[in-house]
Amino acid sequence: MSRFVTEADVKVIHAEWWDEAETVTVRRYNIAQRDRMHGEILHVTGAVGQLTEVEVKAAQIPVLLAGIAEWTFERPNGKVAPVNQQWIGQLPADDADFIAKEIQEFNKARSPEEQEKF
């Protein structure tokens, strides 16, 4: 089994309130995606003595950008919307929360037992 994250490390999700054909494919983060996401969320602004000042930004859109591989959500013209900041920003909050929860669950750390099998 490969140690590297591949395009096959995905999971298709579907919320019960979505239309039958609506799905989102979430991906496992690789380290580059995770670091880029964290860079969007945290910003070191300076240091005061022994303490580092950190600005925490809104986290939902960076998590969704890093974790969504593809989706079947359609624009008003009937074409599938691209997965980008503009369209993610137009999602209803309950959809964004559901997808983010699924992404975080899919990317949680492996238990010691899972690490053994891996």
Secondary structure, 3 states (H helix, E strand, C coil): CCCCCCCCCEEEECCCCCCCCCCEEEECCCHHHHHHHHHHHEEEEEEECCEEEEEECCCHHHHHHHHEEEECCECCCCCECCCCHHHHCCCCHHHHHHHHHHHHHHCCCCCHHHHHHC
